[in-house]
Amino acid sequence: MHPSAHVDTFARDNLPPQDQWPVLMLDHPDVDYPARFNCATELLDRTIAAGHGERIAIWSDDGGTPRGTTYRELLAMANRWAHVLVDEFGLQSGNRILLRGPNTLQMAVALLASLKTGLVVVPTMPLLRAKELKQIIDKAQISVALTDARLIDELEKCRTHDSEFFCPQLNQIGLFHHDAADSMDVLAASKPAQFDACDTASDDVCLIAFTSGTTGAPKGCMHFHRDVLAMCDLFPRHILKPCADDVFCGTPPLAFTFGLGGLLCFPLRIGASAVLIEKLTPETLLQTVERFHATVMFTAPTFYRQMAALVPNFDIKSLAKTVSAGEALPDSTRELWRQATGIEMIDGIGGTEMIHIFISSAAADVRHHAIGKAIPGYVIAVVDDDMQPVPAGTIGKLAVRGPTGCRYLADERQKRFVRDGWNLPGDAVYVDEDGYVFYQARADDMIVSAGYNISGPEVESVLMQHEAVAECGVIGVSDEERGQIVKAFVVVKPGVVADDALVAQLQAFVKENIAPYKYPRVIRFLDALPRTETGKLKRFALRGM
């Protein structure tokens, strides 16, 4: 590895041992990067140097009126915020910073400023509750957080001494989207518009993206500055093929690497524009395409299915390319969307561990039922439990190698995700003779609903805290619109009436304690859960119900 620019060496110190890393394929010409660079400088300063300074970088909805921020304005904002992080917060390179906010201009500035400063960014979704935030803060040893002022409540619980979610190391919280004298917005206004970016190594950690595993314990996926550029220079360059005149829009949060790439890094890399809207429904996403003349869209299959029927109500002739990821794309949804718009969907498999999409096909190369092929720069294999390749057409475990890969933050699960130098994303697939990948299912118990990864055991642990619940089991079941939904099987305590009122009460209880999207949309009451002789829950029996 190259000499680090980090004063705080926590991130590099907590990388897995190198013999547990996947094989990294860094000899592809598209990822031939220098030993030292800062990815934020590459995305902003270099894009301006290429002549895009006066182009719109980010479109926002300003009270119903589209408002554009140019690349030059975005750079000045990021530089001013970077000065605040150093001058007011006293942050040093390598410190971790938690970011909390919806898809807004300010959230984008917070990301870029933190990267420029050489910080390790830990973005989090707006829906996370204090319990989930505490797990992340403790795991990454975070001392400073920046949050949209409207989302302060859950984070404040992590700074309250008598709270069960108290995080003693979290000693500073900065607010943005706020007019207080000590807010980021106000403090930055008096700072210089120039900032010398940290001279980071290409393999300095710049991002810890947290994802939940089947145990519910968060896994921090550590990515380098070069990984951020790699996600911009492979899938977009070979599959999406965008240009500077494109306008990107979509629903994934910037806290997801799917959104970070598709709604910020991809457009910035080529001088294009991104539309950042806080809350989108299928209707308002189509409205966004119409208002901003968007040409590229990123969202989950659930949204495409719901939007298909609404397409005639909007003028979306500007839309040319639509990307689906986050969950399996049903053929029926692909066909509905094509009939409604004439656009062939670009499907993809990606993952937080790999940072973004590594299997896909351009619209012209789509094969019926298949997701696509390994994109240039990556190679895939389908293997059995002993890591031996299986014949074409045989279902096995997906294995992948490329310039990016899994490096968990101080986590024993590294040994399960990476074996023999291969990343194992946990997907069951088969590959045909031409290299097309056909997705079958998740190989673990993760529930993927409307693009969100949900841990069944985590939902179980919350339900078990309710006074009416004796025991429970949670699984994912197929759903036409959302791909999967969370279904809970509940055994109530003696004397408790198991009725519709209790269903509503349990659903509300889950929403109050963890991110609302994780709540069980279906609850079934049982007299007893199916268990093995040793007392283990038989999830396969629940699925059989």
C-alpha positions as CSV (number, residue, x, y, z in Angstrom):
1,M,0.0,0.0,0.0
2,H,1.1,3.6,-0.6
3,P,2.1,5.9,2.3
4,S,-1.1,7.2,3.9
5,A,-2.0,10.8,4.3
6,H,-4.1,10.1,7.3
7,V,-3.0,11.5,10.7
8,D,-5.6,9.3,12.3
9,T,-4.7,5.8,11.1
10,F,-7.8,4.1,12.5
11,A,-9.2,3.1,9.1
12,R,-6.0,1.6,7.7
13,D,-5.3,0.0,11.1
14,N,-8.6,-1.8,11.0
15,L,-8.5,-3.1,7.5
16,P,-8.6,-6.9,7.3
17,P,-5.3,-8.7,7.1
18,Q,-4.2,-8.6,3.4
19,D,-4.4,-12.4,3.2
20,Q,-8.2,-12.0,3.7
21,W,-8.6,-9.5,0.9
22,P,-10.1,-10.4,-2.4
23,V,-7.8,-10.5,-5.4
24,L,-7.8,-6.9,-6.8
25,M,-7.6,-6.6,-10.6
26,L,-5.9,-3.2,-11.0
27,D,-4.3,-3.8,-14.5
28,H,-7.4,-2.7,-16.5
29,P,-6.6,0.5,-18.4
30,D,-9.8,2.2,-17.1
31,V,-8.5,2.0,-13.5
32,D,-4.9,2.8,-14.1
33,Y,-4.8,5.6,-11.5
34,P,-1.8,7.4,-10.0
35,A,-0.5,6.5,-6.5
36,R,-1.9,9.7,-5.0
37,F,-5.1,11.7,-5.7
38,N,-8.2,12.9,-3.9
39,C,-11.4,11.6,-5.4
40,A,-13.3,14.8,-4.6
41,T,-10.7,16.8,-6.5
42,E,-11.0,14.5,-9.4
43,L,-14.8,14.9,-9.4
44,L,-14.9,18.7,-9.0
45,D,-11.6,20.5,-9.7
46,R,-10.6,18.4,-12.7
47,T,-14.1,18.5,-14.1
48,I,-14.0,22.3,-14.0
49,A,-10.5,22.2,-15.5
50,A,-12.0,20.2,-18.4
51,G,-14.3,23.2,-19.2
52,H,-17.5,22.4,-17.3
53,G,-17.3,25.1,-14.6
54,E,-20.4,27.0,-15.7
55,R,-22.5,24.0,-16.4
56,I,-25.1,23.0,-13.8
57,A,-23.8,20.3,-11.5
58,I,-26.9,19.9,-9.2
59,W,-30.5,20.8,-9.7
60,S,-32.6,21.4,-6.6
61,D,-36.3,22.0,-6.0
62,D,-36.4,25.5,-4.4
63,G,-40.0,25.9,-3.3
64,G,-41.4,24.5,-6.6
65,T,-38.9,26.3,-8.7
66,P,-35.9,24.5,-10.3
67,R,-32.6,25.9,-9.0
68,G,-29.3,25.0,-10.5
69,T,-25.9,25.1,-8.8
70,T,-22.9,25.2,-11.2
71,Y,-19.8,23.2,-10.9
72,R,-17.9,26.4,-9.9
73,E,-20.4,27.2,-7.2
74,L,-20.4,23.6,-6.0
75,L,-16.6,23.7,-5.7
76,A,-16.7,27.0,-3.7
77,M,-19.3,25.6,-1.3
78,A,-17.4,22.3,-0.8
79,N,-14.2,24.3,-0.2
80,R,-15.9,26.6,2.4
81,W,-17.4,23.6,4.2
82,A,-14.0,21.9,4.2
83,H,-12.5,25.0,6.0
84,V,-15.3,24.8,8.6
85,L,-14.4,21.1,9.2
86,V,-10.8,21.9,9.8
87,D,-11.0,25.4,11.4
88,E,-14.1,25.0,13.6
89,F,-14.3,21.3,14.3
90,G,-10.6,20.7,14.4
91,L,-10.8,17.6,12.3
92,Q,-7.7,15.8,10.9
93,S,-7.3,13.5,8.0
94,G,-8.4,10.0,8.8
95,N,-11.0,11.1,11.3
96,R,-14.4,9.5,10.7
97,I,-17.4,11.8,10.1
98,L,-21.0,10.6,10.2
99,L,-23.3,12.3,7.7
100,R,-27.0,12.3,8.0
101,G,-29.4,13.9,5.5
102,P,-31.8,13.4,2.6
103,N,-30.8,13.9,-1.0
104,T,-30.2,17.6,-1.0
105,L,-27.5,20.0,-2.3
106,Q,-26.2,20.4,1.3
107,M,-25.8,16.6,1.7
108,A,-23.8,16.5,-1.5
109,V,-21.6,19.4,-0.3
110,A,-21.1,17.6,3.0
111,L,-19.9,14.5,1.2
112,L,-17.5,16.4,-1.1
113,A,-16.1,18.6,1.6
114,S,-15.4,15.7,3.9
115,L,-13.6,13.8,1.1
116,K,-11.6,16.8,0.2
117,T,-10.5,17.2,3.8
118,G,-9.2,13.6,3.9
119,L,-11.9,12.5,6.3
120,V,-13.4,9.0,6.2
121,V,-17.1,9.5,5.3
122,V,-19.7,7.4,7.0
123,P,-23.0,8.4,5.3
124,T,-26.3,7.2,6.9
125,M,-29.9,7.0,5.8
126,P,-32.4,9.5,7.1
127,L,-34.7,6.7,8.3
128,L,-32.2,5.2,10.8
129,R,-33.1,5.4,14.4
130,A,-30.9,6.0,17.5
131,K,-30.3,2.2,18.0
132,E,-28.9,1.8,14.5
133,L,-26.9,5.0,14.6
134,K,-25.3,3.9,17.9
135,Q,-24.1,0.7,16.3
136,I,-22.5,2.6,13.5
137,I,-20.9,5.3,15.8
138,D,-19.5,2.7,18.1
139,K,-18.2,0.5,15.4
140,A,-16.4,3.3,13.4
141,Q,-15.5,5.2,16.6
142,I,-17.0,8.4,15.3
143,S,-16.5,11.7,17.2
144,V,-18.2,14.2,14.8
145,A,-21.4,14.1,12.9
146,L,-23.0,16.5,10.4
147,T,-26.8,16.3,10.1
148,D,-29.7,18.0,8.4
149,A,-31.2,20.0,11.2
150,R,-34.6,18.3,10.6
151,L,-33.0,14.9,11.5
152,I,-31.3,15.9,14.7
153,D,-33.7,14.1,17.1
154,E,-32.5,10.5,16.7
155,L,-28.9,11.6,16.6
156,E,-29.3,13.7,19.7
157,K,-30.3,10.6,21.7
158,C,-26.7,9.3,21.0
159,R,-25.3,12.4,22.8
160,T,-27.7,12.3,25.8
161,H,-25.9,10.9,28.9
162,D,-29.0,9.1,30.3
163,S,-30.0,7.6,27.0
164,E,-29.6,3.9,26.4
165,F,-28.1,4.9,23.0
166,F,-25.5,7.3,24.5
167,C,-22.2,7.3,22.5
168,P,-19.5,8.9,24.7
169,Q,-17.1,9.4,21.8
170,L,-19.6,11.5,19.8
171,N,-18.6,15.0,21.1
172,Q,-19.6,17.3,18.2
173,I,-22.7,17.6,16.0
174,G,-22.9,20.1,13.2
175,L,-26.2,21.2,11.7
176,F,-26.9,22.1,8.1
177,H,-30.0,23.3,6.3
178,H,-30.3,25.7,9.2
179,D,-29.8,29.5,9.9
180,A,-28.3,29.3,13.4
181,A,-25.0,31.2,13.8
182,D,-23.1,28.0,14.4
183,S,-24.7,26.0,11.5
184,M,-22.6,24.8,8.6
185,D,-24.5,27.1,6.2
186,V,-23.7,30.2,8.2
187,L,-20.1,29.3,9.3
188,A,-19.2,28.4,5.7
189,A,-20.3,31.8,4.3
190,S,-17.3,33.6,5.8
191,K,-14.7,31.0,4.7
192,P,-12.4,31.2,1.7
193,A,-13.6,29.6,-1.6
194,Q,-10.2,28.0,-2.1
195,F,-9.1,24.9,-0.2
196,D,-6.0,22.7,-0.7
197,A,-7.3,19.1,-0.8
198,C,-5.6,16.5,1.4
199,D,-2.9,14.7,-0.6
200,T,-4.5,11.3,-0.1
201,A,-3.1,8.0,-1.4
202,S,-5.2,6.2,-3.9
203,D,-5.6,3.4,-1.3
204,D,-6.5,5.7,1.6
205,V,-9.9,4.8,3.0
206,C,-12.4,7.5,2.2
207,L,-15.7,5.8,2.7
208,I,-17.2,3.4,5.2
209,A,-20.6,2.3,3.9
210,F,-22.6,0.3,6.4
211,T,-24.8,-2.6,5.4
212,S,-26.7,-5.0,7.6
213,G,-26.0,-8.7,7.6
214,T,-28.4,-11.5,8.4
215,T,-27.4,-11.2,12.1
216,G,-28.5,-7.5,12.1
217,A,-25.0,-6.4,13.3
218,P,-23.8,-3.7,10.9
219,K,-20.9,-4.4,8.6
220,G,-18.8,-1.4,7.6
221,C,-17.5,-1.7,4.0
222,M,-14.3,0.2,3.6
223,H,-13.6,1.8,0.2
224,F,-10.6,3.7,-1.1
225,H,-10.3,6.9,-3.1
226,R,-9.6,4.8,-6.2
227,D,-12.7,2.7,-5.6
228,V,-14.9,5.8,-5.9
229,L,-13.3,6.5,-9.3
230,A,-13.5,2.9,-10.4
231,M,-17.3,2.8,-9.9
232,C,-17.4,5.9,-12.2
233,D,-15.1,4.5,-14.9
234,L,-16.4,1.0,-15.4
235,F,-20.2,0.5,-15.3
236,P,-21.0,4.0,-16.6
237,R,-18.3,4.0,-19.3
238,H,-19.1,0.5,-20.7
239,I,-22.8,0.1,-20.0
240,L,-24.6,3.4,-19.3
241,K,-22.5,5.5,-21.6
242,P,-23.7,8.9,-20.4
243,C,-22.5,12.3,-21.7
244,A,-22.1,15.8,-20.2
245,D,-25.6,16.8,-21.5
246,D,-27.3,14.1,-19.4
247,V,-29.5,14.9,-16.4
248,F,-29.5,12.1,-13.8
249,C,-32.4,11.6,-11.3
250,G,-33.7,8.8,-9.1
251,T,-34.6,7.6,-5.6
252,P,-31.7,5.8,-3.9
253,P,-30.3,7.8,-0.9
254,L,-26.8,9.3,-1.3
255,A,-26.0,7.2,1.8
256,F,-26.4,4.0,-0.4
257,T,-23.5,3.4,-2.7
258,F,-26.1,2.9,-5.4
259,G,-27.3,6.5,-4.9
260,L,-23.8,7.9,-4.2
261,G,-22.7,6.6,-7.6
262,G,-25.8,7.2,-9.7
263,L,-26.9,10.5,-8.3
264,L,-23.6,12.2,-7.5
265,C,-20.3,10.7,-8.6
266,F,-21.3,9.4,-12.1
267,P,-22.6,12.8,-13.3
268,L,-19.8,14.8,-11.7
269,R,-17.2,12.6,-13.3
270,I,-18.3,13.6,-16.8
271,G,-19.7,17.2,-16.3
272,A,-23.3,16.2,-16.3
273,S,-26.2,17.3,-14.0
274,A,-27.9,15.5,-11.1
275,V,-31.4,16.3,-9.7
276,L,-31.5,15.9,-5.9
277,I,-35.0,15.7,-4.5
278,E,-35.7,14.8,-0.9
279,K,-38.7,12.6,-1.1
280,L,-40.0,11.0,-4.2
281,T,-43.1,8.9,-5.0
282,P,-43.7,7.2,-8.3
283,E,-45.8,10.2,-9.4
284,T,-43.3,12.8,-8.3
285,L,-40.4,11.0,-9.9
286,L,-42.1,11.1,-13.2
287,Q,-42.9,14.8,-12.5
288,T,-39.2,15.3,-11.8
289,V,-38.3,13.9,-15.3
290,E,-40.8,16.2,-16.9
291,R,-39.7,19.4,-15.0
292,F,-35.9,18.9,-15.2
293,H,-35.9,17.1,-18.6
294,A,-34.0,14.2,-17.0
295,T,-32.4,11.7,-19.3
296,V,-31.1,9.0,-16.9
297,M,-33.0,7.4,-14.0
298,F,-31.9,5.2,-11.1
299,T,-34.5,3.4,-9.0
300,A,-35.7,0.0,-7.8
301,P,-38.1,-2.3,-9.7
302,T,-40.9,-1.4,-7.3
303,F,-40.9,2.2,-8.6
304,Y,-40.8,1.2,-12.2
305,R,-43.7,-1.1,-11.8
306,Q,-45.8,1.6,-10.1
307,M,-44.7,4.3,-12.5
308,A,-45.6,2.3,-15.6
309,A,-49.4,3.0,-15.3
310,L,-48.7,6.7,-14.6
311,V,-46.5,7.4,-17.6
312,P,-49.3,8.7,-19.9
313,N,-49.9,11.5,-17.4
314,F,-46.5,13.0,-17.9
315,D,-44.2,14.3,-20.7
316,I,-41.1,12.1,-20.2
317,K,-39.8,12.1,-23.7
318,S,-36.4,13.3,-22.5
319,L,-35.9,10.1,-20.6
320,A,-33.5,7.8,-22.5
321,K,-31.9,5.4,-20.0
322,T,-33.3,3.7,-16.9
323,V,-31.2,1.6,-14.4
324,S,-32.7,-0.9,-12.0
325,A,-30.8,-2.4,-9.1
326,G,-31.2,-3.2,-5.4
327,E,-33.4,-6.2,-5.9
328,A,-34.3,-8.8,-8.6
329,L,-36.0,-7.2,-11.6
330,P,-39.1,-9.3,-12.5
331,D,-39.6,-9.9,-16.2
332,S,-43.2,-8.6,-15.9
333,T,-41.9,-5.3,-14.6
334,R,-39.3,-5.0,-17.4
335,E,-42.1,-5.6,-19.9
336,L,-44.5,-3.2,-18.3
337,W,-41.9,-0.5,-18.4
338,R,-40.9,-1.2,-22.0
339,Q,-44.6,-1.1,-23.1
340,A,-45.2,2.1,-21.2
341,T,-42.1,4.0,-22.3
342,G,-40.4,2.1,-25.1
343,I,-37.2,2.0,-23.0
344,E,-35.4,-1.3,-22.4
345,M,-34.3,-1.4,-18.7
346,I,-30.6,-1.7,-17.8
347,D,-30.6,-4.2,-14.9
348,G,-27.6,-4.8,-12.7
349,I,-26.2,-6.7,-9.7
350,G,-24.0,-4.6,-7.4
351,G,-23.5,-4.4,-3.7
352,T,-22.1,-2.2,-0.9
353,E,-19.1,-4.5,-0.5
354,M,-18.2,-4.0,-4.2
355,I,-19.3,-0.3,-4.1
356,H,-21.5,-0.5,-7.2
357,I,-22.8,-2.5,-10.2
358,F,-20.4,-5.2,-11.5
359,I,-22.9,-7.3,-13.7
360,S,-25.1,-5.6,-16.3
361,S,-25.8,-5.3,-20.0
362,A,-26.5,-2.2,-22.1
363,A,-30.1,-2.1,-23.3
364,A,-29.2,-3.3,-26.8
365,D,-27.5,-6.4,-25.4
366,V,-30.2,-7.5,-23.0
367,R,-31.0,-11.2,-23.0
368,H,-34.4,-12.5,-21.8
369,H,-34.5,-13.4,-18.1
370,A,-30.8,-12.5,-17.7
371,I,-29.3,-9.7,-15.6
372,G,-26.3,-9.3,-17.9
373,K,-22.6,-10.1,-18.0
374,A,-19.6,-9.1,-15.9
375,I,-18.8,-5.5,-16.9
376,P,-15.3,-4.9,-18.3
377,G,-12.8,-4.8,-15.4
378,Y,-14.6,-7.6,-13.5
379,V,-14.7,-11.4,-13.8
380,I,-17.2,-13.8,-12.4
381,A,-17.5,-17.4,-11.6
382,V,-20.2,-19.7,-10.4
383,V,-18.9,-22.1,-7.7
384,D,-20.1,-24.8,-5.3
385,D,-19.6,-24.9,-1.6
386,D,-16.0,-26.0,-2.0
387,M,-15.3,-23.1,-4.3
388,Q,-15.1,-25.3,-7.4
389,P,-16.5,-24.0,-10.7
390,V,-19.8,-25.6,-11.7
391,P,-20.8,-26.2,-15.4
392,A,-22.7,-23.6,-17.4
393,G,-26.4,-23.7,-16.7
394,T,-25.9,-25.1,-13.1
395,I,-27.0,-23.1,-10.2
396,G,-24.3,-22.2,-7.7
397,K,-22.8,-19.3,-5.7
398,L,-21.8,-16.1,-7.5
399,A,-18.1,-15.2,-7.1
400,V,-16.6,-12.0,-8.4
401,R,-13.2,-10.3,-8.8
402,G,-12.4,-6.8,-10.0
403,P,-10.7,-3.5,-9.0
404,T,-13.0,-3.2,-6.0
405,G,-13.9,-5.7,-3.3
406,C,-14.9,-6.4,0.2
407,R,-12.8,-5.1,3.1
408,Y,-15.0,-5.1,6.3
409,L,-14.1,-2.9,9.2
410,A,-12.7,-5.2,11.9
411,D,-15.2,-7.9,11.2
412,E,-14.9,-11.7,11.3
413,R,-17.4,-12.0,8.5
414,Q,-14.7,-10.9,6.1
415,K,-13.7,-14.6,6.0
416,R,-17.2,-15.6,4.8
417,F,-17.5,-12.9,2.1
418,V,-14.1,-13.4,0.7
419,R,-12.8,-17.0,0.0
420,D,-9.8,-18.0,-2.1
421,G,-9.5,-14.4,-3.3
422,W,-13.1,-14.2,-4.6
423,N,-15.9,-12.0,-3.3
424,L,-19.1,-14.0,-2.5
425,P,-22.0,-11.5,-2.6
426,G,-24.5,-14.2,-1.4
427,D,-26.4,-14.6,-4.7
428,A,-27.5,-17.9,-6.2
429,V,-27.1,-17.8,-10.0
430,Y,-26.3,-19.7,-13.1
431,V,-24.4,-18.6,-16.2
432,D,-25.1,-19.6,-19.8
433,E,-22.5,-20.5,-22.4
434,D,-22.2,-16.8,-23.5
435,G,-21.5,-15.5,-20.0
436,Y,-25.0,-14.1,-19.2
437,V,-25.9,-14.3,-15.5
438,F,-29.3,-15.5,-14.5
439,Y,-30.3,-14.6,-10.9
440,Q,-32.1,-17.2,-8.8
441,A,-32.3,-16.0,-5.2
442,R,-30.3,-14.7,-2.2
443,A,-28.2,-17.4,-0.8
444,D,-28.8,-16.2,2.8
445,D,-31.7,-15.0,4.8
446,M,-31.5,-11.3,3.8
447,I,-34.8,-9.8,2.8
448,V,-34.7,-7.4,-0.1
449,S,-37.8,-5.3,-0.3
450,A,-38.2,-2.4,-2.7
451,G,-34.4,-2.1,-2.9
452,Y,-33.8,-2.1,0.9
453,N,-31.8,-4.8,2.6
454,I,-33.6,-6.0,5.8
455,S,-32.3,-8.4,8.3
456,G,-35.0,-10.8,9.6
457,P,-33.3,-11.4,12.9
458,E,-33.1,-7.7,13.6
459,V,-36.9,-7.3,13.1
460,E,-37.4,-10.4,15.4
461,S,-35.3,-8.8,18.1
462,V,-37.5,-5.7,18.1
463,L,-40.7,-7.6,18.1
464,M,-39.5,-9.6,21.0
465,Q,-39.3,-6.4,23.0
466,H,-43.0,-5.9,22.8
467,E,-44.9,-7.0,25.9
468,A,-47.4,-9.1,23.9
469,V,-44.9,-11.2,22.1
470,A,-43.7,-14.5,23.4
471,E,-41.6,-15.5,20.4
472,C,-41.5,-14.8,16.7
473,G,-39.9,-15.6,13.4
474,V,-39.4,-13.3,10.4
475,I,-38.9,-14.2,6.8
476,G,-39.2,-12.6,3.4
477,V,-42.0,-13.6,1.1
478,S,-42.5,-12.9,-2.5
479,D,-44.4,-9.8,-3.5
480,E,-45.3,-8.7,-7.0
481,E,-44.7,-5.0,-6.4
482,R,-41.8,-4.9,-3.8
483,G,-40.0,-8.1,-4.8
484,Q,-40.2,-9.3,-1.2
485,I,-42.0,-8.1,1.9
486,V,-41.3,-8.8,5.6
487,K,-43.6,-11.4,7.1
488,A,-43.6,-12.1,10.9
489,F,-44.9,-15.2,12.6
490,V,-45.8,-14.3,16.1
491,V,-46.7,-16.4,19.2
492,V,-48.4,-14.2,21.8
493,K,-48.2,-14.4,25.5
494,P,-51.1,-16.1,27.5
495,G,-54.1,-13.9,27.8
496,V,-53.2,-11.6,24.9
497,V,-55.8,-11.3,22.1
498,A,-54.3,-11.9,18.7
499,D,-56.3,-9.7,16.5
500,D,-56.0,-7.0,13.8
501,A,-55.6,-4.3,16.5
502,L,-52.5,-6.2,17.8
503,V,-51.2,-6.4,14.2
504,A,-51.3,-2.6,13.9
505,Q,-49.8,-2.2,17.3
506,L,-46.8,-4.5,16.5
507,Q,-46.3,-2.8,13.2
508,A,-46.2,0.6,14.8
509,F,-43.8,-0.6,17.5
510,V,-41.3,-1.8,14.9
511,K,-41.5,1.5,13.1
512,E,-40.8,3.4,16.3
513,N,-37.7,1.4,17.1
514,I,-35.9,0.8,13.8
515,A,-36.1,2.2,10.3
516,P,-39.8,2.2,9.3
517,Y,-39.2,0.4,6.0
518,K,-38.2,-2.7,8.0
519,Y,-41.7,-3.2,9.6
520,P,-43.5,-6.5,8.9
521,R,-46.2,-5.8,6.3
522,V,-47.8,-9.2,7.1
523,I,-48.2,-10.7,10.6
524,R,-49.5,-14.2,11.2
525,F,-50.2,-15.5,14.6
526,L,-49.2,-19.1,15.5
527,D,-49.7,-21.3,18.6
528,A,-46.0,-22.3,18.3
529,L,-43.0,-21.8,16.0
530,P,-41.5,-24.8,14.2
531,R,-38.2,-25.6,15.8
532,T,-35.5,-28.3,15.5
533,E,-34.8,-30.7,18.4
534,T,-32.0,-28.4,19.5
535,G,-34.4,-25.5,19.6
536,K,-33.3,-23.7,16.4
537,L,-36.0,-22.0,14.4
538,K,-36.9,-23.8,11.2
539,R,-37.1,-20.9,8.7
540,F,-37.6,-23.3,5.8
541,A,-40.8,-24.4,7.6
542,L,-42.0,-20.8,7.9
543,R,-41.4,-20.3,4.2
544,G,-43.4,-23.4,3.5
545,M,-46.4,-21.8,5.2
